[in-house]
């Protein structure tokens, strides 16, 4: 059996729910679907090129419907990709990323049809940005819904992919099930508190850089 790489990126599946302990989220997946080995992103090639050039990107989950008689580009699938940004993300980072993707695709003349502008959506109290597109793949047009959210310096992308619009609608309950864990506040340990209170030697004229606030 080919390793899926789920555990290497903090992922696990139980009772048709994918959970990620590193990035702190869970999402329901269609029952009976097959997990594929995580390699390079299989859709949104324009995004893959952008991420590979500028940041560190890693696929977390690639899962497809269990339909062995269909070609790979004729099966519905869900993909999740995490990207570590070069700096902490601002409040408009997700929207800016999608807008930049659109601009790059247009400038390079890539064969991708975006269906409108990025839209803000709310899922279980979390704000995501959504962008729909049609992308040809070996003679088949794939209908794609891309959802993006940033958490600190991490950009997460959720792709719903289907060879037809009806199939895309069937995947929307998965994104609506997306839930994030609350970020735990940082605590100061007793050891670190003692170090903070320690006084420098009386003959010291300069302050140690360790005592500067982070």
Backbone as a printed PyTorch tensor [residue, N CA C, xyz], in Angstrom:
tensor([[[  0.8420,  -1.1990,   0.0000],
         [  0.0000,   0.0000,   0.0000],
         [  0.8770,   1.2490,   0.0000]],

        [[  0.5490,   2.2020,  -0.8480],
         [  1.3220,   3.4380,  -0.9310],
         [  1.0120,   4.3410,   0.2560]],

        [[  2.0420,   4.8140,   0.9760],
         [  1.7890,   5.7100,   2.1120],
         [  1.0870,   6.9840,   1.6580]],

        [[  0.1280,   7.4430,   2.4410],
         [ -0.6060,   8.6600,   2.0810],
         [  0.0730,   9.9160,   2.5810]],

        [[  0.9200,   9.7820,   3.6040],
         [  1.5990,  10.9570,   4.1450],
         [  0.7510,  11.7850,   5.0840]],

        [[ -0.4190,  11.2810,   5.4780],
         [ -1.3100,  12.0530,   6.3450],
         [ -0.6540,  12.3870,   7.6760]],

        [[ -0.0720,  11.3880,   8.3350],
         [  0.4840,  11.6000,   9.6670],
         [  1.6810,  12.5500,   9.6370]],

        [[  2.4040,  12.5630,   8.5350],
         [  3.5730,  13.4410,   8.4350],
         [  3.1860,  14.9110,   8.4810]],

        [[  1.9660,  15.2250,   8.0880],
         [  1.5120,  16.6210,   8.0920],
         [  0.4540,  16.8730,   9.1630]],

        [[  0.3850,  15.9920,  10.1620],
         [ -0.5270,  16.1890,  11.2840],
         [ -1.9450,  15.7240,  11.0560]],

        [[ -2.1970,  14.9820,   9.9740],
         [ -3.5560,  14.6000,   9.6280],
         [ -3.9620,  13.2170,  10.1030]],

        [[ -5.2630,  13.0370,  10.2730],
         [ -5.8400,  11.7370,  10.6010],
         [ -7.3010,  11.7410,  10.1730]],

        [[ -7.8470,  10.5520,   9.9310],
         [ -9.2470,  10.4190,   9.5190],
         [ -9.9390,   9.4160,  10.4240]],

        [[-11.0880,   9.8200,  10.9610],
         [-11.9010,   8.9340,  11.7950],
         [-13.3630,   9.3050,  11.6070]],

        [[-14.1910,   8.2960,  11.3450],
         [-15.6410,   8.5030,  11.1700],
         [-15.9390,   9.5660,  10.1170]],

        [[-15.2250,   9.4920,   8.9960],
         [-15.4210,  10.4050,   7.8610],
         [-15.1470,  11.8660,   8.2230]],

        [[-14.2500,  12.0900,   9.1550],
         [-13.8220,  13.4420,   9.5130],
         [-12.3030,  13.5050,   9.4470]],

        [[-11.7890,  14.4440,   8.6580],
         [-10.3440,  14.6760,   8.6020],
         [ -9.9910,  15.7380,   9.6320]],

        [[ -9.0150,  15.4390,  10.4840],
         [ -8.5590,  16.3930,  11.4940],
         [ -7.0700,  16.6190,  11.3250]],

        [[ -6.6320,  17.8440,  11.6100],
         [ -5.2090,  18.1500,  11.5330],
         [ -4.7660,  18.7870,  12.8470]],

        [[ -3.8650,  18.0960,  13.5450],
         [ -3.4100,  18.5530,  14.8570],
         [ -2.4010,  19.6870,  14.7640]],

        [[ -1.7150,  19.8180,  13.6370],
         [ -0.7200,  20.8830,  13.4760],
         [ -1.3940,  22.2110,  13.1630]],

        [[ -2.3460,  22.1910,  12.2480],
         [ -2.9890,  23.4280,  11.8040],
         [ -4.3270,  23.6840,  12.4990]],

        [[ -4.7560,  22.7480,  13.3360],
         [ -5.8880,  22.9820,  14.2090],
         [ -7.2430,  23.1180,  13.5560]],

        [[ -7.6020,  22.1940,  12.6550],
         [ -8.9320,  22.2470,  12.0460],
         [ -9.4270,  20.8400,  11.7450]],

        [[-10.7180,  20.7380,  11.4820],
         [-11.3240,  19.4750,  11.0750],
         [-12.3600,  19.7530,   9.9980]],

        [[-12.6060,  18.7520,   9.1490],
         [-13.5640,  18.9080,   8.0610],
         [-14.1320,  17.5310,   7.7130]],

        [[-15.4340,  17.4690,   7.4680],
         [-16.0580,  16.2130,   7.0770],
         [-15.7320,  15.9020,   5.6220]],

        [[-15.5250,  14.6260,   5.3250],
         [-15.2310,  14.2050,   3.9600],
         [-16.2790,  13.1850,   3.5270]],

        [[-16.5390,  13.0910,   2.2200],
         [-17.5470,  12.1370,   1.7460],
         [-17.1640,  10.7050,   2.1160]],

        [[-18.1040,   9.9100,   2.5980],
         [-17.8030,   8.5240,   2.9790],
         [-17.3800,   7.6830,   1.7880]],

        [[-16.4010,   6.8220,   2.0240],
         [-15.9470,   5.9030,   0.9930],
         [-14.9150,   6.4570,   0.0360]],

        [[-14.5330,   7.7160,   0.2070],
         [-13.5510,   8.3020,  -0.7010],
         [-12.1510,   7.7760,  -0.3980]],

        [[-11.2650,   7.9260,  -1.3820],
         [ -9.9200,   7.3620,  -1.3040],
         [ -8.8910,   8.4730,  -1.1100]],

        [[ -8.0060,   8.2790,  -0.1400],
         [ -6.9240,   9.2350,   0.0950],
         [ -5.7770,   8.9280,  -0.8550]],

        [[ -5.3210,   9.9340,  -1.5790],
         [ -4.2050,   9.7780,  -2.5010],
         [ -2.9190,  10.2540,  -1.8420]],

        [[ -1.7730,   9.7130,  -2.2570],
         [ -0.5000,  10.1980,  -1.7180],
         [ -0.3510,  11.6910,  -1.9620]],

        [[  0.0710,  12.4240,  -0.9520],
         [  0.2080,  13.8800,  -1.0640],
         [  1.5070,  14.2180,  -1.7790]],

        [[  1.3340,  14.7770,  -2.9690],
         [  2.5060,  15.2320,  -3.7200],
         [  2.2980,  16.6960,  -4.0470]],

        [[  2.4300,  17.0560,  -5.3350],
         [  2.1830,  18.4350,  -5.7400],
         [  0.6880,  18.6520,  -5.9320]],

        [[  0.1870,  19.8840,  -5.7650],
         [ -1.2260,  20.1610,  -6.0090],
         [ -1.6310,  19.7460,  -7.4170]],

        [[ -2.8210,  19.1500,  -7.5630],
         [ -3.2650,  18.6370,  -8.8520],
         [ -4.1840,  19.5930,  -9.5970]],

        [[ -4.6030,  20.6700,  -8.9500],
         [ -5.4180,  21.6710,  -9.6190],
         [ -4.8390,  23.0310,  -9.3210]],

        [[ -5.4370,  24.0420,  -9.9550],
         [ -5.0000,  25.4220,  -9.7340],
         [ -3.4920,  25.5340,  -9.9330]],

        [[ -3.0220,  25.1400, -11.1130],
         [ -1.5880,  25.1270, -11.3680],
         [ -0.9680,  26.5090, -11.2630]],

        [[ -1.7740,  27.5400, -11.5370],
         [ -1.2390,  28.8870, -11.4010],
         [ -0.9040,  29.1860,  -9.9480]],

        [[ -1.6940,  28.6750,  -9.0060],
         [ -1.4020,  28.8760,  -7.5930],
         [ -0.1750,  28.0750,  -7.1860]],

        [[ -0.0460,  26.8670,  -7.7000],
         [  1.0990,  26.0380,  -7.3590],
         [  2.3990,  26.7240,  -7.7560]],

        [[  2.4120,  27.3580,  -8.9250],
         [  3.6120,  28.0550,  -9.3810],
         [  3.9420,  29.2380,  -8.4820]],

        [[  2.9250,  29.9720,  -8.0780],
         [  3.1420,  31.1260,  -7.2010],
         [  3.7060,  30.6900,  -5.8570]],

        [[  3.1220,  29.6520,  -5.2930],
         [  3.5460,  29.2070,  -3.9780],
         [  4.9480,  28.6230,  -4.0060]],

        [[  5.2540,  27.8780,  -5.0280],
         [  6.5580,  27.2540,  -5.1130],
         [  7.6610,  28.2890,  -5.2550]],

        [[  7.3500,  29.3960,  -5.9070],
         [  8.3520,  30.4280,  -6.1340],
         [  8.5960,  31.2860,  -4.9050]],

        [[  7.5760,  31.5010,  -4.0930],
         [  7.6940,  32.5000,  -3.0300],
         [  7.6380,  31.9480,  -1.6140]],

        [[  6.9290,  30.8600,  -1.3860],
         [  6.7490,  30.3860,  -0.0320],
         [  6.9600,  28.8770,   0.0550]],

        [[  6.7190,  28.3270,   1.2380],
         [  6.8320,  26.8940,   1.4590],
         [  5.4270,  26.3090,   1.4960]],

        [[  5.1040,  25.4680,   0.5070],
         [  3.7620,  24.9150,   0.3950],
         [  3.8040,  23.4030,   0.5850]],

        [[  2.7880,  22.8580,   1.2760],
         [  2.7240,  21.4130,   1.4660],
         [  1.2720,  20.9440,   1.3710]],

        [[  0.9930,  19.9420,   0.5360],
         [ -0.3560,  19.3770,   0.4840],
         [ -0.6470,  18.6180,   1.7770]],

        [[ -1.7990,  18.8650,   2.3670],
         [ -2.2010,  18.1620,   3.5780],
         [ -3.1050,  16.9840,   3.2720]],

        [[ -3.9810,  17.1530,   2.2800],
         [ -4.9380,  16.0980,   1.9530],
         [ -5.3350,  16.1820,   0.4930]],

        [[ -5.2960,  15.0440,  -0.1870],
         [ -5.8480,  14.9060,  -1.5340],
         [ -6.7320,  13.6660,  -1.4960]],

        [[ -8.0250,  13.8650,  -1.6610],
         [ -8.9690,  12.7630,  -1.5360],
         [ -9.9390,  12.7910,  -2.7090]],

        [[-10.2420,  11.6200,  -3.2610],
         [-11.0700,  11.5430,  -4.4610],
         [-12.1650,  10.4960,  -4.2910]],

        [[-13.2350,  10.6520,  -5.0620],
         [-14.3250,   9.6760,  -4.9830],
         [-13.8360,   8.3130,  -5.4660]],

        [[-14.3750,   7.2720,  -4.8900],
         [-13.9750,   5.9120,  -5.2200],
         [-14.7430,   5.4510,  -6.4560]],

        [[-14.2150,   5.8100,  -7.6340],
         [-14.8610,   5.4670,  -8.9030],
         [-13.7870,   4.9720,  -9.8680]],

        [[-13.3480,   3.7210,  -9.7310],
         [-12.2310,   3.2010, -10.5220],
         [-12.4630,   3.1810, -12.0260]],

        [[-13.7230,   3.2040, -12.4690],
         [-13.9950,   3.1760, -13.9050],
         [-13.8830,   4.5620, -14.5420]],

        [[-13.7690,   5.5890, -13.7260],
         [-13.6200,   6.9510, -14.2410],
         [-12.1470,   7.3410, -14.3010]],

        [[-11.8050,   8.1790, -15.2610],
         [-10.4580,   8.7320, -15.3070],
         [-10.2830,   9.7130, -14.1500]],

        [[ -9.0350,   9.9780, -13.7940],
         [ -8.7720,  10.8250, -12.6310],
         [ -9.3770,  12.2150, -12.7740]],

        [[ -9.3860,  12.7630, -14.0080],
         [ -9.9350,  14.1080, -14.1940],
         [-11.4570,  14.1160, -14.3170]],

        [[-12.0730,  12.9340, -14.2030],
         [-13.5330,  12.8420, -14.2290],
         [-14.1170,  12.5450, -12.8460]],

        [[-13.2570,  12.5110, -11.8450],
         [-13.7010,  12.2280, -10.4820],
         [-13.7290,  13.5080,  -9.6570]],

        [[-14.7030,  13.5910,  -8.7780],
         [-14.7230,  14.7010,  -7.8260],
         [-13.5850,  14.5030,  -6.8250]],

        [[-13.0160,  15.6050,  -6.3540],
         [-11.9720,  15.4900,  -5.3440],
         [-11.9230,  16.7280,  -4.4620]],

        [[-11.2950,  16.5720,  -3.3300],
         [-11.0730,  17.6600,  -2.3800],
         [ -9.5860,  17.7150,  -2.0700]],

        [[ -9.0310,  18.9190,  -2.0720],
         [ -7.6170,  19.0920,  -1.7750],
         [ -7.4330,  20.1950,  -0.7420]],

        [[ -6.4940,  19.9830,   0.1580],
         [ -6.1700,  20.9790,   1.1790],
         [ -4.6690,  21.2310,   1.1390]],

        [[ -4.2960,  22.4990,   1.0490],
         [ -2.8850,  22.8820,   0.9440],
         [ -2.5690,  23.9360,   1.9900]],

        [[ -1.4440,  23.7700,   2.6800],
         [ -0.9870,  24.7510,   3.6700],
         [  0.2710,  25.4310,   3.1600]],

        [[  0.3280,  26.7340,   3.3400],
         [  1.4830,  27.5110,   2.8960],
         [  1.9590,  28.4070,   4.0270]],

        [[  3.2380,  28.2970,   4.3530],
         [  3.8200,  29.1850,   5.3600],
         [  4.2860,  30.4590,   4.6720]],

        [[  3.6870,  31.5740,   5.0490],
         [  4.0100,  32.8490,   4.4450],
         [  5.3430,  33.3680,   4.9780]],

        [[  5.9340,  34.2870,   4.2370],
         [  7.2160,  34.8450,   4.6490],
         [  7.0930,  35.7280,   5.8820]],

        [[  5.9210,  36.2900,   6.0950],
         [  5.6960,  37.1510,   7.2560],
         [  4.2980,  36.8950,   7.7860]],

        [[  4.0390,  37.3490,   8.9980],
         [  2.7090,  37.1930,   9.5810],
         [  1.6690,  37.8500,   8.6830]],

        [[  0.5490,  37.1690,   8.4810],
         [ -0.4630,  37.6600,   7.5520],
         [ -1.2810,  38.7830,   8.1630]],

        [[ -1.6910,  39.7170,   7.3100],
         [ -2.5580,  40.8030,   7.7290],
         [ -4.0160,  40.4260,   7.5500]],

        [[ -4.9320,  41.3210,   7.8940],
         [ -6.3660,  41.0100,   7.8230],
         [ -6.8840,  40.7860,   6.4110]],

        [[ -6.1660,  41.2730,   5.3880],
         [ -6.6320,  41.1180,   4.0040],
         [ -5.7720,  40.1320,   3.2150]],

        [[ -4.9590,  39.3370,   3.8950],
         [ -4.0060,  38.4630,   3.2050],
         [ -4.6900,  37.4510,   2.2960]],

        [[ -5.7780,  36.8250,   2.7580],
         [ -6.4630,  35.8150,   1.9450],
         [ -7.0650,  36.4340,   0.6920]],

        [[ -7.7310,  37.5640,   0.8460],
         [ -8.3190,  38.2600,  -0.2990],
         [ -7.2310,  38.7250,  -1.2580]],

        [[ -6.1450,  39.2630,  -0.7110],
         [ -5.0420,  39.7430,  -1.5460],
         [ -4.4090,  38.6030,  -2.3290]],

        [[ -4.3020,  37.4370,  -1.7080],
         [ -3.7080,  36.2970,  -2.3920],
         [ -4.5330,  35.8920,  -3.6070]],

        [[ -5.8540,  35.8170,  -3.4420],
         [ -6.7120,  35.4410,  -4.5630],
         [ -6.6780,  36.4880,  -5.6690]],

        [[ -6.6620,  37.7610,  -5.2830],
         [ -6.5940,  38.8310,  -6.2820],
         [ -5.2780,  38.7620,  -7.0480]],

        [[ -4.1990,  38.4660,  -6.3450],
         [ -2.8940,  38.3530,  -6.9930],
         [ -2.8570,  37.1490,  -7.9340]],

        [[ -3.5060,  36.0590,  -7.5290],
         [ -3.5830,  34.8770,  -8.3930],
         [ -4.2980,  35.2070,  -9.7000]],

        [[ -5.4200,  35.9150,  -9.5970],
         [ -6.1590,  36.3140, -10.7930],
         [ -5.3000,  37.1720, -11.7130]],

        [[ -4.6050,  38.1160, -11.1320],
         [ -3.7710,  39.0240, -11.9100],
         [ -2.6580,  38.2680, -12.6210]],

        [[ -2.0240,  37.3430, -11.9190],
         [ -0.9230,  36.5780, -12.5000],
         [ -1.3990,  35.6960, -13.6460]],

        [[ -2.5470,  35.0540, -13.4600],
         [ -3.1020,  34.1940, -14.5130],
         [ -3.3920,  35.0010, -15.7720]],

        [[ -3.9480,  36.1820, -15.5850],
         [ -4.2790,  37.0360, -16.7230],
         [ -3.0210,  37.5030, -17.4400]],

        [[ -2.0080,  37.9030, -16.6780],
         [ -0.7730,  38.4070, -17.2750],
         [ -0.0290,  37.3250, -18.0450]],

        [[ -0.0810,  36.0920, -17.5470],
         [  0.6440,  34.9970, -18.1880],
         [ -0.1950,  34.2590, -19.2300]],

        [[ -1.4490,  34.6590, -19.3830],
         [ -2.3030,  34.0440, -20.3870],
         [ -2.6240,  32.5900, -20.1240]],

        [[ -2.7350,  32.2090, -18.8520],
         [ -3.0520,  30.8180, -18.5060],
         [ -4.5120,  30.5040, -18.8320]],

        [[ -4.7630,  29.2480, -19.1490],
         [ -6.0940,  28.8240, -19.5840],
         [ -6.9760,  28.5250, -18.3710]],

        [[ -7.2960,  29.5680, -17.6350],
         [ -8.1630,  29.4500, -16.4600],
         [ -9.2310,  30.5310, -16.5430]],

        [[-10.4750,  30.1380, -16.3630],
         [-11.5820,  31.0950, -16.3980],
         [-12.0970,  31.3320, -14.9830]],

        [[-11.8330,  32.5250, -14.4630],
         [-12.3570,  32.8670, -13.1440],
         [-13.7960,  33.3580, -13.2820]],

        [[-14.6450,  32.9120, -12.3790],
         [-16.0630,  33.2600, -12.4260],
         [-16.3540,  34.3390, -11.3830]],

        [[-15.9900,  35.5620, -11.7220],
         [-16.2190,  36.6660, -10.7970],
         [-15.0200,  36.9540,  -9.9240]],

        [[-15.2330,  37.7910,  -8.9240],
         [-14.1870,  38.2130,  -8.0030],
         [-14.2730,  37.4160,  -6.7060]],

        [[-13.2060,  37.4630,  -5.8920],
         [-13.2490,  36.7830,  -4.5920],
         [-14.4150,  37.2770,  -3.7380]],

        [[-15.0500,  36.3520,  -3.0450],
         [-16.1900,  36.6760,  -2.1860],
         [-15.9020,  36.2580,  -0.7470]],

        [[-16.3140,  37.1010,   0.1730],
         [-16.1490,  36.7820,   1.5920],
         [-17.2890,  35.8740,   2.0490]],

        [[-16.9450,  34.7840,   2.7090],
         [-17.9520,  33.8640,   3.2340],
         [-17.6190,  33.5490,   4.6930]],

        [[-18.6350,  33.1940,   5.4450],
         [-18.4450,  32.8420,   6.8510],
         [-18.8410,  31.3940,   7.0670]],

        [[-17.9410,  30.6250,   7.6440],
         [-18.1930,  29.2150,   7.9270],
         [-17.9280,  28.9650,   9.4110]],

        [[-18.9720,  28.6490,  10.1400],
         [-18.8450,  28.3730,  11.5740],
         [-18.0670,  29.4580,  12.3120]],

        [[-18.3890,  30.7040,  11.9760],
         [-17.7810,  31.8320,  12.6640],
         [-16.4390,  32.2750,  12.1260]],

        [[-15.8950,  31.5730,  11.1300],
         [-14.6020,  31.9230,  10.5490],
         [-14.8010,  32.5700,   9.1820]],

        [[-14.0150,  33.5970,   8.9020],
         [-14.0980,  34.2870,   7.6140],
         [-13.1250,  33.6730,   6.6220]],

        [[-13.6540,  33.2350,   5.4840],
         [-12.8430,  32.7160,   4.3910],
         [-13.1430,  33.5300,   3.1430]],

        [[-12.2480,  33.4300,   2.1550],
         [-12.4740,  34.0670,   0.8620],
         [-12.5910,  32.9820,  -0.1900]],

        [[-13.6290,  33.0950,  -1.0130],
         [-13.9730,  32.0650,  -1.9930],
         [-13.8020,  32.6010,  -3.4110]],

        [[-13.2920,  31.7400,  -4.2870],
         [-13.1410,  32.0990,  -5.6970],
         [-13.4590,  30.8750,  -6.5440]],

        [[-14.3580,  31.0350,  -7.5180],
         [-14.7510,  29.9370,  -8.3990],
         [-14.0510,  30.0740,  -9.7450]],

        [[-13.7490,  28.9330, -10.3650],
         [-13.0730,  28.9610, -11.6620],
         [-13.3720,  27.6870, -12.4380]],

        [[-13.1310,  27.7540, -13.7440],
         [-13.1780,  26.5910, -14.6180],
         [-11.7800,  26.3780, -15.1790]],

        [[-11.2760,  25.1460, -15.0550],
         [ -9.9140,  24.8540, -15.4970],
         [ -9.9030,  23.5950, -16.3530]],

        [[ -9.4260,  23.6750, -17.5960],
         [ -9.3680,  22.4910, -18.4530],
         [ -8.2890,  21.5210, -17.9840]],

        [[ -8.5900,  20.2210, -18.0810],
         [ -7.6280,  19.1910, -17.7040],
         [ -7.7850,  18.0050, -18.6400]],

        [[ -6.8790,  17.8960, -19.5950],
         [ -6.8990,  16.7930, -20.5620],
         [ -8.2560,  16.6340, -21.2390]],

        [[ -8.7910,  17.7470, -21.7150],
         [-10.0410,  17.7140, -22.4570],
         [-11.2930,  17.7860, -21.6110]],

        [[-11.1440,  17.8010, -20.3020],
         [-12.2880,  17.8890, -19.3930],
         [-12.1970,  19.1900, -18.6080]],

        [[-13.2970,  19.9290, -18.5640],
         [-13.3210,  21.1760, -17.7930],
         [-13.6520,  20.8480, -16.3440]],

        [[-12.7560,  21.2030, -15.4510],
         [-12.9880,  20.9820, -14.0320],
         [-13.5390,  22.2530, -13.3990]],

        [[-14.6050,  22.0890, -12.6530],
         [-15.2100,  23.2120, -11.9390],
         [-14.6120,  23.2440, -10.5340]],

        [[-14.0710,  24.3920, -10.1720],
         [-13.2990,  24.4960,  -8.9320],
         [-13.8470,  25.6130,  -8.0470]],

        [[-13.9940,  25.3170,  -6.7720],
         [-14.2500,  26.3370,  -5.7640],
         [-13.0640,  26.3330,  -4.8080]],

        [[-12.4390,  27.4840,  -4.6770],
         [-11.2420,  27.6320,  -3.8530],
         [-11.5710,  28.5040,  -2.6390]],

        [[-11.3180,  27.9790,  -1.4560],
         [-11.5620,  28.7150,  -0.2130],
         [-10.2230,  28.9550,   0.4750]],

        [[ -9.9950,  30.1950,   0.9060],
         [ -8.7060,  30.5610,   1.4970],
         [ -8.9210,  31.2500,   2.8370]],

        [[ -8.0960,  30.8890,   3.8000],
         [ -8.1080,  31.5420,   5.1080],
         [ -6.6750,  31.6180,   5.6140]],

        [[ -6.3490,  32.6690,   6.3440],
         [ -5.0220,  32.7910,   6.9430],
         [ -5.1500,  32.7560,   8.4570]],

        [[ -4.1900,  32.0760,   9.0710],
         [ -4.1010,  32.0170,  10.5290],
         [ -2.6420,  32.2530,  10.9000]],

        [[ -2.3850,  33.4450,  11.4560],
         [ -1.0250,  33.8930,  11.7490],
         [ -0.2160,  33.8760,  10.4480]],

        [[  0.8570,  33.0810,  10.3600],
         [  1.6850,  33.0940,   9.1500],
         [  1.3550,  31.9440,   8.2050]],

        [[  0.2190,  31.2720,   8.4080],
         [ -0.1700,  30.1270,   7.5790],
         [ -1.3600,  30.4900,   6.7050]],

        [[ -1.2570,  30.1810,   5.4120],
         [ -2.3600,  30.3390,   4.4740],
         [ -2.8720,  28.9500,   4.1260]],

        [[ -4.1440,  28.6970,   4.3940],
         [ -4.7580,  27.4080,   4.1070],
         [ -5.7060,  27.5340,   2.9280]],

        [[ -5.5930,  26.5860,   1.9850],
         [ -6.4660,  26.5740,   0.8160],
         [ -7.2440,  25.2600,   0.7770]],

        [[ -8.5350,  25.3780,   0.5340],
         [ -9.4100,  24.2230,   0.4130],
         [-10.0110,  24.2450,  -0.9890]],

        [[ -9.7540,  23.1970,  -1.7670],
         [-10.2450,  23.1130,  -3.1410],
         [-11.3410,  22.0520,  -3.2390]],

        [[-12.4780,  22.4390,  -3.7890],
         [-13.5240,  21.4960,  -4.1620],
         [-13.4960,  21.4020,  -5.6780]],

        [[-13.3750,  20.1910,  -6.2150],
         [-13.1890,  20.0170,  -7.6600],
         [-14.1740,  18.9860,  -8.1920]],

        [[-14.8200,  19.3160,  -9.3200],
         [-15.7790,  18.3960,  -9.9270],
         [-15.8060,  18.6040, -11.4410]],

        [[-16.0520,  17.5330, -12.2180],
         [-16.1700,  17.6880, -13.6680],
         [-17.4860,  18.3320, -14.0910]],

        [[-18.4080,  18.5350, -13.1520],
         [-19.6710,  19.2000, -13.4820],
         [-20.1280,  20.0300, -12.2880]],

        [[-21.0080,  20.9910, -12.5550],
         [-21.4670,  21.9010, -11.5100],
         [-22.3160,  21.1870, -10.4590]],

        [[-23.0830,  20.1940, -10.8910],
         [-23.9200,  19.4560,  -9.9440],
         [-23.0620,  18.7440,  -8.9000]],

        [[-21.9570,  18.1740,  -9.3550],
         [-21.0500,  17.4990,  -8.4310],
         [-20.4040,  18.4630,  -7.4610]],

        [[-20.1570,  19.6810,  -7.9290],
         [-19.5590,  20.6970,  -7.0650],
         [-20.5000,  21.0520,  -5.9160]],

        [[-21.7890,  21.1350,  -6.2240],
         [-22.7830,  21.4270,  -5.1890],
         [-22.8060,  20.3270,  -4.1290]],

        [[-22.5530,  19.0940,  -4.5620],
         [-22.5670,  17.9740,  -3.6270],
         [-21.4070,  18.0340,  -2.6360]],

        [[-20.3600,  18.7790,  -2.9800],
         [-19.1850,  18.8720,  -2.1150],
         [-19.2690,  20.0210,  -1.1120]],

        [[-20.2040,  20.9310,  -1.3180],
         [-20.2720,  22.1110,  -0.4560],
         [-20.5570,  21.7940,   1.0140]],

        [[-21.3100,  20.7300,   1.3470],
         [-21.4700,  20.4080,   2.7740],
         [-20.1440,  20.1480,   3.4850]],

        [[-19.1440,  19.6980,   2.7450],
         [-17.8420,  19.4610,   3.3730],
         [-17.2270,  20.7640,   3.8550]],

        [[-17.2090,  21.7850,   2.9960],
         [-16.6090,  23.0560,   3.4020],
         [-17.4380,  23.7130,   4.5000]],

        [[-18.7460,  23.4780,   4.4910],
         [-19.6010,  24.0480,   5.5340],
         [-19.3730,  23.3850,   6.8900]],

        [[-18.7180,  22.2350,   6.8960],
         [-18.4250,  21.5380,   8.1540],
         [-17.0780,  21.9490,   8.7430]],

        [[-16.3410,  22.7960,   8.0450],
         [-14.9960,  23.1900,   8.4790],
         [-15.0410,  23.8840,   9.8390]],

        [[-14.2220,  23.4040,  10.7610],
         [-14.1420,  24.0020,  12.0870],
         [-12.6840,  24.1510,  12.4990]],

        [[-12.3890,  25.2570,  13.1690],
         [-11.0390,  25.5160,  13.6630],
         [-11.0300,  25.5090,  15.1820]],

        [[ -9.9250,  25.0330,  15.7270],
         [ -9.7350,  25.0980,  17.1690],
         [ -9.3020,  26.5070,  17.5500]],

        [[ -9.7320,  26.9450,  18.7100],
         [ -9.3180,  28.2590,  19.1930],
         [ -7.8300,  28.2370,  19.4940]],

        [[ -7.1470,  29.3200,  19.1330],
         [ -5.7160,  29.4220,  19.3940],
         [ -5.4930,  29.6230,  20.8830]],

        [[ -4.7090,  28.7470,  21.4840],
         [ -4.4720,  28.8270,  22.9230],
         [ -3.5520,  29.9960,  23.2470]],

        [[ -3.8690,  30.7830,  24.2810],
         [ -2.9950,  31.8930,  24.6560],
         [ -1.6690,  31.3940,  25.1860]],

        [[ -0.6180,  32.1450,  24.9230],
         [  0.7060,  31.7760,  25.3930],
         [  0.8040,  32.0110,  26.8970]],

        [[  1.3850,  31.0520,  27.6080],
         [  1.5400,  31.1680,  29.0510],
         [  3.0070,  31.2680,  29.4180]],

        [[  3.2790,  31.8940,  30.5370],
         [  4.6510,  32.0450,  31.0120],
         [  4.9120,  30.9880,  32.0670]],

        [[  5.9400,  30.1800,  31.8700],
         [  6.2690,  29.1410,  32.8310],
         [  6.9940,  29.7410,  34.0190]],

        [[  7.0440,  28.9620,  35.1170],
         [  7.7180,  29.4500,  36.3150],
         [  9.1930,  29.7070,  36.0560]],

        [[  9.7950,  28.8230,  35.2630],
         [ 11.2140,  28.9850,  34.9770],
         [ 11.4950,  30.2600,  34.2210]],

        [[ 10.6510,  30.5510,  33.2100],
         [ 10.8730,  31.7520,  32.4170],
         [ 10.5930,  32.9930,  33.2310]],

        [[  9.6370,  32.8980,  34.1880],
         [  9.3350,  34.0550,  35.0240],
         [ 10.5140,  34.3980,  35.9180]],

        [[ 11.1870,  33.3680,  36.4400],
         [ 12.3390,  33.6170,  37.2900],
         [ 13.4560,  34.2890,  36.5100]],

        [[ 13.6570,  33.8530,  35.2690],
         [ 14.7020,  34.4500,  34.4530],
         [ 14.4040,  35.9060,  34.1660]],

        [[ 13.1430,  36.2340,  33.9990],
         [ 12.7690,  37.6140,  33.7080],
         [ 13.0410,  38.5190,  34.8970]],

        [[ 12.8390,  37.9840,  36.1270],
         [ 13.0120,  38.7940,  37.3130],
         [ 14.4710,  38.9040,  37.7540]],

        [[ 15.3380,  38.0700,  37.2280],
         [ 16.7370,  38.0880,  37.6470],
         [ 17.3780,  39.4200,  37.3080]],

        [[ 18.1590,  39.9500,  38.2460],
         [ 18.8210,  41.2330,  38.0430],
         [ 20.2020,  41.0330,  37.4400]],

        [[ 20.6270,  41.9360,  36.5540],
         [ 21.9640,  41.8320,  35.9710],
         [ 23.0090,  42.1920,  37.0060]],

        [[ 24.2570,  41.8030,  36.7960],
         [ 25.3320,  42.1730,  37.7230],
         [ 25.4060,  43.6780,  37.8740]],

        [[ 25.8440,  44.1180,  39.0680],
         [ 25.8740,  45.5470,  39.3630],
         [ 26.8200,  46.3160,  38.4750]],

        [[ 27.8620,  45.6260,  37.9330],
         [ 28.8240,  46.3290,  37.0870],
         [ 28.4740,  46.2580,  35.6130]],

        [[ 27.2780,  45.7350,  35.3120],
         [ 26.8750,  45.6350,  33.9110],
         [ 26.3580,  46.9720,  33.4280]],

        [[ 26.8300,  47.4270,  32.2850],
         [ 26.4200,  48.7100,  31.7200],
         [ 25.4200,  48.5540,  30.5870]],

        [[ 25.2840,  47.3350,  30.1000],
         [ 24.3660,  47.1030,  28.9870],
         [ 23.3560,  46.0560,  29.3890]],

        [[ 22.1960,  46.1220,  28.7980],
         [ 21.1190,  45.1810,  29.0820],
         [ 21.1970,  44.0130,  28.1330]],

        [[ 21.0350,  42.8050,  28.6410],
         [ 21.0710,  41.6160,  27.8000],
         [ 19.9130,  41.6400,  26.8250]],

        [[ 20.1630,  41.1830,  25.5950],
         [ 19.1030,  41.1610,  24.5840],
         [ 18.0150,  40.1760,  24.9470]],

        [[ 18.3360,  39.1860,  25.8360],
         [ 17.3350,  38.1950,  26.2170],
         [ 16.2020,  38.8050,  27.0150]],

        [[ 16.4540,  39.9650,  27.6400],
         [ 15.4250,  40.5560,  28.4810],
         [ 14.5020,  41.4800,  27.7190]],

        [[ 14.7390,  41.6640,  26.4070],
         [ 13.8780,  42.5100,  25.5980],
         [ 12.5640,  41.8070,  25.3260]],

        [[ 11.4670,  42.5560,  25.3080],
         [ 10.1740,  41.9150,  25.0020],
         [ 10.1610,  41.4070,  23.5880]],

        [[  9.5420,  40.2440,  23.4010],
         [  9.4620,  39.6360,  22.0620],
         [  8.3460,  40.2480,  21.2660]]])
